């Protein structure tokens, strides 16, 4: 299997890349939290608006995920054909300008829902091009034996962003009200809330990440090396050939396909949480957080922070430990089972502290699950094919995510969000436990399996 040798200072470059993108990820989490607050508290604040709120949460999430997922195969082929650093830089600039433009819309008017959906679609598309280039870039910078640690650091970014963003976003959103009561600047006091400020900060973090990328050198794999589309040469290959190659690579390797289908099932059961959790806090947990003299923003932030705190702990653990060296599929399935049990607890919890405790346990499992999965893929796929293969991998694993968000919106309009979450958790436990008995998954790391040799 052909692999690109990391450059001498590859780890140092990775740390710079990781640090710059960490800032951008935190900015993205900040704006995502603020956008949810805008929909739940500003756009649709009344209890009788629950169906409209569920639809808005579902449609905006669906727009983001649909473009991110179904654009993935093309994004992966582009990442393997062109300079990955420039792809990331371009996406960061587009993301920054889009966030700042969205901030201006919210500050100056009440934009129609279709426009917000369109903006989410643009952000989703840029995120998948950025993600395809980013995921394949750091695999060329880091030695194979350090990939589990690097993947743990990547998981820590996402968890840390969820830990820091809610409290920071809640503080920023409250700034205009504080300015009105405390004689602050007129421009700040004139804002309805601080949601536009959070979006501007997100835009600035995108632009800062782009600035750092201008100073980094990221290897570009030799696209002429290793397997190519049948009967084609690198000069003759079309974009369609490259997309087809990603599909062929995975479909000819049943163990990897079984792993992907497992994640597709899990994503069907979990991606609706972005729709259900705000509703869980707003309606199911409302008596408890009101009794504790908390606002919706504070209660929602507490639940989000709890989930992310578990993720940070899990990310630090996997970064320090480095993960399993063998039988890494167990590092995927066992945390998956435990996260399903914790999700059941989130759905059945009747108080904010109890629900938050289960959220911590759920977050604790995710970094190990994702880092072990990423390590399996990085060790099985040649570096020059990772853009094409990983993008198809993302499509197969996540094609159920838009379905999940749509179903969550439909079900939440009729049923209690806690019950939907609890059923999802129970199904995750059953699905994940069944995969422990799946003979195909036992061969997912078997280097002697002829199905895992280069095509």
N, C-alpha and C positions, 0 to 999 in steps of 0.2 A: 504494500500500500504506500503510495507516494505521499510524503509529507514535507512541507516547507520547513527548512531549518530556521529557528528563531534567530534574529540578529543578536549581536553581543550585548547590546543595551536594551533588549526587548522588554525585560521586566520593568525597567525604569520608564520606558515609553508607555507601557500598559498602565502604570500607576498614574502618570499624567493624564492619559486618556480616561481612566476610571474616575479620577478626581474631577475633571471638567464635566464629564457626563453626570456625575453625582449631583453637582450643583443644578444642572438642567433638569434632572429627574425630580429633585426636591421642588423646583419651580413648577413642574408639571403637576405634581401632587397637590401643591398649593392651589393652583387654578382649578383642578378637578374638584377639590373640596369646596372651594368658593362657588363654583358653578352649581353644585348640588344645593348649596345654601340658597343661591339665587332662585332656583326652581321651587324649592320647598317652602321658603319663607317670604319671598318677594313676588314671584310670578303666580304661584298657586298656594296662598297661605291658608285658605279656609278649609275646614273639615269636609264640606260638601264638594270640594274640588279634588277629592282623592282620585277619582277616575282620570281626570285631566292630568293630575300630577303623575300618576303611574304611567300614562301614555307618553308624557313629555320625557320622563326619565328613561323609559324604554326606547323611544325613537332616537333620542340623542346618543344613547349608548349603542344602539343598533347601527346608526350611521357611522360611528367611529369604528366599530368592530368589523362591519361589512367591508369597508374599503381597506382596512388594515389586513384583513384575512385574505380576501379574494384578490387583492393586489400583490400578495406575497410571492407567487411564482414569478411574476415579471420582475419584481424587486430583486429577487435572488439571482435571476439571470443577469440583470444589470450589475449587481454587486460583483459578479464573477467576470464581467467584461470590462468594467471601467474602474478608475481610481476610487477605491473605497473611501479614502480620506476626503476627496472632493464631494462624494455623494453625501457623507455625513455633514460636511460643512454646508452644502446647499440646503439640506433638509433642516439644519439648525436655523439658518437664516429665514427660510420660509416659515418655520414654526414660530420664530420670534415675531415676525411681521404679522402673522395670523393672530397670535395672542394679543398683540397690541391693538390690532384692528377690532377684534372682538371687544376689548376693553372700551374702546371709543364708542362702539355701538351701544353698549350697556350704560355708559355714562350719559350719553346724549339723548337716548330714546328708549322705547320698549320694542325691540326688534321682533318681527314675526317669528313664530316657532320654526317655520321652514328655513329661515336664514340661519338660525342657530344649528339646525340639523345639517345644513350645507357646510358650515364652518367645522363642525365635528367630523364630517366626512373628509374634508381637506386635511385636518390634523391627523386623522387615522391613516390616510394615504402617505403623508410624509413620515409618520412614525414607522410604517412598515419598511419603507426604503431605508430610513436611518437604521432601524433594527437589523435589517439584513446585512448592511455594510458593517455595522458595529459588531455583531455576533461573530462574523467571519474574520474581522480584523484582529481581535485580541487573541484568537486562536493561532495566528501567525506570529504573535509577539512573545507568547508564553511557552516555555518548554512543556512537553507533554506531562511530565511528572508533577508540574505545578498547576495544571489545569483545574483540578478539583478546588484548590485554594483560590484561584482566580474566580471560579464560578461562585464560590462562597462569598467572595467580596462583592460580586455582582448582585447576588441575592440580598446582601446587607444593604446595598444602595436602595433597593426598592422598599425594604422594610424600614430603613432609617427615614426615608422620605415620608412614609406614612406616619412615622412617629413624630416628626418635627412639623409637618405641614398643617395638621388640624389646629393645633394650638396657635401657630403663627397666623393661619388664615382667619381664625376666629378673632384674633386681636386686630388684624388689619381691617376686617369687615366692620368692626366696632369703631374705627377711628373717626368717620364722619359724625357719628352721634356724639362722641366725646368732644369733637371740635365745636359742635353746635352748643353744647352745654358749657364748655370751658373757654369759649372765645377763641377758638383756633382759626387758622387761615380760612378766608372766605371760600376759596376754591374747594377746600376739603369739606367745609361745613355744607357746601351746596350739593354735595353728592348724596344720593339716596342711601347708599351704603358703600362699603369698601370693596365690593366684589371687583370693580374695574381696577382698583389698585393691585389686587392679587394677580389679575391677569397681566398687568403691565410688568410686574416683577417676574412672572413666568417668561414673558417675552425677552426681558433683559438677560435672564439666565441662559436662554437659547443663544443669544448673541455672544455672551461670554464664552460659552462652549465652542462656538464657531471660531472665536478669536484664538483660543488655545489650539484648535486643530490646525490653524495656519502655521504653527511652529513645530508640528510633529511630523515625523517620517514613518509611514506605515507600509510594510512590505506588500507588494502586489503579487499574488501567486502566478506562476507560469501556467497560463490557460492551455498551453500546448502539451503540458505534461499529463501523463496518466490517461484514464479512459475518456473517450469522447463519444459523441453521438455516433451510432453506427454509420460507416461509409461517408463520414464527413471529416474534413480537416478544419483546424481552428479558423483558417481564413474563410472557409466556405460556410461555416456554421451560422445559422440564422438564430434570431431570438427564440423562435418556435422550437428549434433543435435543442437549445439550452434548457427551455422549460420542460420539454419532453424528457431530457436526460435526468432531471431531478425526479420526475415520476418513475422512470424506469429503474433508477438506482434503488428506490425504496420498495417498489412493488416486487423486485426480484429478491428481496431480503425479508422473508416472512417474520423473523423475530422483531426486527425494527418496526414493521408494520403493525404487529400486535401491540407493541409498546405505544405507538401512536394512537391506535384505536382505544386503548385504555384511557389515555389522556383526553381523547374526544368525548368519551363517556363522562369523565370527571368534569370537563368543562361544560357539558350540557347541564350538569347538576349544580354548578357553582357560579357560573358567570352572571346569573340573574341576581346575585347578591348586591351588585351595584344599584339595582332597582329596589330590592327588598329591604336592605338595611336602613335607608332613610325612612321608609314606611314603618319598619319595626320600631324605630326610635320615636317617630312622630305619633304613632297610634298605640301600639302594644305597650311600650314602656313609659308612655306619657304620665300615668298616675304616679309612678315611682320617681321619675326625675322632677316632677312638679312638687312632690312631697319633700324632696331634698333641696328645693328652692334653686333648681337649675333651669337654664334656658334650653331650648332645643339645640342651639348651636353647641352649647357646652356638653350636653349629653351625647350628641352625635360625635363630637370631637373625642370624648372619653372612650367611646366604643372603637373608633378608628385608631386611636392611640394605643389602646390595649392590644388590638390585633397586630399593629406594627411593632409594638414592644416585644411581643413574642417572636416576630420575624427578625428583629435585630438580634435577639439572644440566639436564635437558631442560626442566623448568618454568621455571627461571631464564633459559634461552636463549630460550624462546618469549615470556616476559614482557618481556625486554629488547628482543628483536628485533621483536616484535609480529606475527610470522607473515607469510605471503604475502598480498598485497593482491588478487592475481588468481590464477586457476587454483588455488584453495585445495584443490580435490579432490586435487591432487598432494601437498599437505601431509598428506593423509589416507593415500593409497595407498602412497606410497614408504616412509614410516615403518612402515606395516603390513607391507610385504615384509621390511624389515630386522628387525622384531621377530620375525617368523616364523623367519628364519634364526637369530636369537639363541636363540629357544626350542628349536630343534633342537639347538643347542650345550648348552643346559641339560640336555636329556635324555640326551645322549651323553657328557657330562663324567663322568670317573671320580674326580676329586678335588674337594675343596671349593673350593680357589682357582680352578680352571678353571671349575667350574660357576658360581661367584659372578661371575667376569668376564663370562660370557655373560649373567648376570642383570642386571648393570650396563648392558650394551648394550641389552637388552630394555627395561629401565626408561627408558633415554634416549629411546627412540622414542615412548613412550606419550603424553607431554604434547603433542607436536606433532600427533600423530594426532587426539587428542580435542579439542584446542583449535581446530584448523581445522574439524573437523566441527561443533562447537558454534557457531562463527562463521557457518558456512554457514546453519545453521538459524535463528539469531537474526536474520540479515539477510533471510531469506526469509519469516518468519512474523510477522504483525502482533503487537504486544505484547499486545493484549487477547485474542488467541487462543492465546498460547503455552502456558498451562496445559493446555488441552484437547489441543492438537496435540502438545506435548512428551510428555505422558503416554502417548498412543498411540504416539508415536515410541519411547518407552522399552519399551513392551510388544512392539512388532514386533522391535526390535533385540535384546531380551533374553529373548524367550520360549524361546530355545534354552538359556539358562543353567541352568535346573533340569534339563533333559535331560542337559546336559554333566556336572553334578554326579552325577546318578544313574548315568550310564554310567561315570564315573570310578570310583565306588565298586564297581560290578560288575566292571569290567576289572581294577582294582587288586587284587582278591581272587584273581585268576588269573595276572596277568602282571606283569612288572617295571615299576614306575612310570616309570623312565627311558625305556623303549621306547615307552610310551604318549605321553609328552611329546614325544619326538623325532618320532614320526609326526605328531602334531598340528602341530608347527612346520613340517614339510615341506608339509603340506596348506595351511597359512596362506600360505606363499610362493606356491604354485600358484594359490590362489584370488585373492589380491591382485593378482598379476601379470596374471591374466586380466581383472581389472576395468579395467586400464589400456587395454584394447582395447574396453571397453564403451561404445558410442556414447551411451547414455542418460546415463551419468555425466558426459560432457563438457558436458552442458547443465544440470547441477545449479545453476550460478550464473548462467545466462543470463537476465538481467532482461527480455530481449525475447521470451522464450519465453511464448506465451500461456497455457501450462499453469501458469505461475507467477504469474499475475495473480490478484487476489482473487476468490474464488468468488461 
